[in-house]
Amino acid sequence: MNNRRRRVLGVLIYFLPLLVFLLSLLIGTVRIPVKDLLKTLASPLFPSLKQGLPANALIIIFSIRIPRLLLGLAVGASLSV
C-alpha cells in the first residue's frame, strides 16, 4: 500500500502543475475554448494551425496570459527562497 501511495503522489506532483498551468490559461474575461487554446499553444511549432484560430486568441494568450503565468511562477519561486 505504501508503494502505491508513493506512486500516486509522484504522478500528482508531475501532472497537477501542468493541469493548473492549462487551467490558468483558460481563466480570463475572454473565453477561449480548450481546443483553441491547445491549437494556439501548438501554433509556433505547426504554423498551419493558425489558419482556423481567431486572431484575438493568439494575442490574448501570448501577450497577456502566458506572461502573467510566468510572472506568477517567478514571484512564487522568489518568495519560496
C-alpha positions as CSV (number, residue, x, y, z in Angstrom):
1,M,0.0,0.0,0.0
2,N,2.8,2.4,0.8
3,N,4.4,1.9,-2.6
4,R,1.1,2.5,-4.4
5,R,0.5,5.7,-2.4
6,R,4.0,6.9,-3.2
7,R,3.4,6.3,-6.9
8,V,0.1,8.2,-6.9
9,L,1.8,11.1,-5.1
10,G,4.5,11.1,-7.7
11,V,2.1,11.2,-10.5
12,L,0.2,14.1,-8.8
13,I,3.4,16.0,-8.3
14,Y,4.1,15.9,-12.0
15,F,0.7,16.3,-13.6
16,L,-1.1,18.7,-11.2
17,P,1.1,21.7,-12.0
18,L,0.6,21.0,-15.7
19,L,-3.2,20.9,-15.2
20,V,-3.1,24.1,-13.2
21,F,-0.9,25.7,-15.9
22,L,-3.5,24.9,-18.6
23,L,-6.4,26.0,-16.4
24,S,-4.8,29.3,-15.6
25,L,-4.5,30.0,-19.4
26,L,-8.3,29.5,-19.7
27,I,-9.2,31.9,-16.9
28,G,-9.9,35.4,-18.1
29,T,-12.6,37.8,-19.2
30,V,-12.4,36.5,-22.8
31,R,-13.5,32.9,-23.1
32,I,-11.1,30.8,-25.2
33,P,-12.2,27.2,-25.7
34,V,-9.8,24.4,-24.8
35,K,-9.5,23.3,-28.4
36,D,-8.4,26.8,-29.5
37,L,-6.0,27.1,-26.5
38,L,-4.3,23.9,-27.5
39,K,-4.1,24.9,-31.1
40,T,-2.7,28.3,-30.1
41,L,0.0,26.7,-27.9
42,A,1.0,24.4,-30.8
43,S,0.9,27.0,-33.5
44,P,4.5,28.2,-33.1
45,L,5.6,24.6,-33.9
46,F,2.9,23.9,-36.5
47,P,2.1,27.2,-38.4
48,S,-0.7,25.5,-40.3
49,L,-2.8,25.5,-37.1
50,K,-3.0,29.3,-37.2
51,Q,-5.5,29.3,-40.1
52,G,-8.5,28.3,-38.1
53,L,-7.8,30.4,-35.0
54,P,-9.4,33.7,-34.1
55,A,-6.7,36.5,-34.2
56,N,-7.5,37.7,-30.7
57,A,-6.8,34.2,-29.2
58,L,-3.1,34.4,-30.3
59,I,-2.8,37.9,-28.9
60,I,-4.5,37.2,-25.6
61,I,-2.7,34.0,-24.9
62,F,0.9,35.0,-26.0
63,S,0.7,38.7,-24.9
64,I,-1.3,38.6,-21.7
65,R,-1.9,35.1,-20.2
66,I,1.4,33.4,-20.6
67,P,3.4,36.4,-19.4
68,R,1.0,36.7,-16.4
69,L,1.6,33.0,-15.7
70,L,5.3,33.2,-15.9
71,L,5.4,36.3,-13.7
72,G,3.3,34.4,-11.1
73,L,5.8,31.5,-11.3
74,A,8.8,33.8,-10.8
75,V,7.2,35.6,-7.9
76,G,6.2,32.4,-6.2
77,A,9.7,31.0,-6.7
78,S,11.3,34.1,-5.3
79,L,9.0,34.1,-2.2
80,S,9.8,30.5,-1.5
81,V,13.5,31.2,-1.0
